[in-house]
Amino acid sequence: MGRLIETATRIPVPGGKVIDEYAGRVNTGDERVSVAHMVAPAGWSEPPQTPEFAEYTLVLRGSVLVEHDGGTTEVATGQAFVSEPGEKIRYSAGPRGAEYVAVCLPAFAPDTAHREA
C-alpha cells in the first residue's frame, strides 16, 4: 500500500550543503532506496568516494561536476548522471551552485559510501 511522506529529515553536512532526505535509512528506515533533495553553494565539494550503491543525480538548478575515472562531467540543469557501485567519484557544485535530487540504490549510508579522508 502506498504512503505519503510528509516531511524530510535534514542531514547535517559540512561546507554549506543542505541535504533533505525524503526516503531512506534516516527518514523512513528504508534500506532499498534513498531519495534526497540537495542544495549546494558555489564552490562546494566533497571528498572522493567509492560507494557500494548506484547513484542517480538529477540537476534541477545550476550544475554538478562529477569527477570519475573517465574524466569530469558537468551535469547541467535538466540533465542527470548515473554512477555505478564501485566507481570512484567526486561531486562538486558548479559556479552558480546546484540544486539536485539524488537517488541511491540501495539506500545511502555513510559506511557504504567509502569516502576518502
N, C-alpha and C positions, 0 to 999 in steps of 0.2 A: 504494500500500500504506500502511496506517495505521502510525502510530508513537506510542510513549509519550514524553511529555515529563516526565521525572522531576524536574527542578528548574527553578526560575525564576532569573532574574538580577535582583538588586536594583539599581535605578537611583536614584542619589542625587539628591535634590531638596531645596531649602531649605524651612524652615518646619515641619519635623517630620513631613511627609507621607512615607509609605513606598510605593514602587512596586515590585512584583514582577512582571516581565514573563515570561509563560509562552510566548507565541508572538509573534513579531515580529522586527523588524530586529536587535535586540540579542541576544536569547536563541536564536533559531532561524535568523536570516538571512532570514526570510520577509517580503517586501515587500507581499504581498497583504492581510494582516490582522495586527493585533496584539491580543493578549488579555492584560490586566494586572489583577492584584488590588491594590487600593489601600486604605490606611488613612490617614485624615487627622484630626488632632486638632481639637477645637472651636476656632473662630476662624481656622482655616487658610483662605487664599485664594490664588489665583494671578492674574497679570495677564490682562487681556482678550486674546483671540486670535481670529484669523480663519483657521481651518485649511482645508487643501485636502482633508481627509478627512471622512467621516461618522463620528460617534462615538455609540455606544450605551452608555449608562451605566445599570447595574442596581445599585440600592442594596440591600445586604444587612443593614446596621445603621445606625441614625442617619438622617441626611438630608444631601442635597447641594442647595445652592442654585445655580441656573443663571440667570445674567443674560443676556438675549438681547434682540433688537430688539422683541419683544412684551411685555417686562417681566421679571419674575423668577418662576421656577417653583421651588417646593420639591418635591423628589423624595424621598419617604419610603421607609422600609423596605418592600421588596416591589414597589416601583414602578420604572419605567425612563423614561429621557428619551433622545430621539434628536435630535442636531443635524446639520444638513446642511453639506456643504462650502460654504465662502464665507460662512457665517453667523457674525457676531461674537458671541462668547460669553465668559462668565467664570464659572468654577467656584469655589465655596467650601463649606466644611463647615458643617453646622448646629450648634446649641448643644450637642449631645451628641457632636459629631464624626461621622465617617462611615466606613463600610467598604463598598467597592463594587467592581464589576468594570467595566472599560472595554474595549470592543471597537471598534477603529478600522479603517475600510475606505477606502483602502488603509492599510497599517500606519503608525502614528505615527512621525514623525521630527521632531526639533526644528526643522529648517529648513522644514518644511511646516506647522507649527503657526502661524507668523507671530504670535508673542506680542509684545505691546507692551512697551516698556521701562518 
